[in-house]
Amino acid sequence: MAEEFGLHGGMEVTDEVFESAASIVFDQAENRMHTIKAVMVATLSK
């Protein structure tokens, strides 16, 4: 699953850390999604 976020399993982060309850990876991915959507709306609505 870490590969979906651009991480190389066992190199940047272990699977245990990535999948732990304290992991903020999914929060960061959600924030990135909203940022991308806002940029798209701002640039395409002109």
Buried (B, 14 or more C-beta within 10 A) or exposed (E): EBEEBEBEEEEEBEEEEBEEEEEEBEEEEEEEEEEEEEEEEEEEEE
